[in-house]
Amino acid sequence: MTHKRSKVYGPLTPEQAREGHRWIRLTVLAAVLQAWMMAAVVALLVPHLLSLFVALGIAYSLGAPLLRRYLNRDVERRVIGHGSKDSLAQFVRAAGMPSSARLDSPRG
């Protein structure tokens, strides 16, 4: 009875990537909302700690876009299905060739 281990860190299809981006957005938003809800509860129960939890909420709010960008970049790195033409264009740009230097047939 062997269990098949899912490839959590394996390649993704573009559809899986879109779903991943959606879940990343919702999860990061939920974390920020949870931090602000904690600040509200602390404000009601222990008012002298309010400034600490407001600072925590602000830190979460400011860090959320950075975390989301990092996670989205990881998902994009794992997407498969990019054509070889795109890879060639990226290679040409990375090599520092001007955009006018295309791989067209010679003019003459």
N, C-alpha and C positions, 0 to 999 in steps of 0.2 A: 504494500500500500504506500506507494510513493506519492508525495504531493508535488504538484507542479508549481514551482515558484514563479510568480509573475515578475516580469522584467520592469520594475518600477523606474529604473533609470535608463531604460532602453530607448530606442528611437521612437518618435511619435509621427503619426500621420497628421496632415494639416487639420483634419477635423478634430483629432484629439488635442491638438495645440490650441484650437479655438476654445474648446471646452476647458482646457487647462487655464487659459487666460481668464475665462469667466469665473472659474472657481478661485483663482488667485485674487481677483478683484473683490469678490464677495468675502473671502476670508480676511483680507487686510482691512476691509471696511468694517467687518464685524469686530476685529480686534480694537480698532479705534473707538467704535461705539461702546464696546465693553469698558475701555479705559475711562470714557466720559461718564458711563453709568456708575462706575466705582466712585468717581469723584462726587457724583450727586448723592450717593448713599452716604459717603463719608461726611459730606456737608450736612446731612440731616442727623447723623448719629454722633460724630465727633468733630465739631466745627473747628477746633484748634489745629487739626491736621489737614484742613481743606487746602491750604497753599501747597502742601506736598503732593496731594493727589491732582490738583490742577496742573502742577508742573509735570506730573506723569502723563496726564492727558495731552498736554501740549507737546511733550517729547514724542508720544505715540503719533500724534497728528503730523508732526514735522518729519518723522522717520518713515511714515507709511509710504509716501511716493518712492523713496529710495528702495525700500524693501520690495515694493511691487515691481519696480524697474529691474531689480536684480533677479527676481523670480521669473519675470517674463523673458528676460534675456536667456535664462537657463532653458526655458521651454523652447524658445526659438532656436537655440543651439542644437537641440535634439530633434528638430523637425526633419523628416525625410521627404523626398519627393521633389526637391528642387532640381530643375533640369540641368543638364551639362552646359547648356548655353549660358545660364546664369553663372555657373562656376567659371566659365571662360571669361565672361565679362568682369567678374570680380578679380580674376587673375590679372587681366589687362589693366584694370584700375590700380591694383595693388603694385604693379610693376612700375607705375608712374608714367604710363604712356598717356598722351593727351587723348581727349575724347574724339578728336578728329582722326586719330590713327585707328581705323577700323580694319577688320579682316575682310575687306571686300575684294572683289576681283580687280585686277589692275586696270587702270584707265589708260587708254592709249589711243 
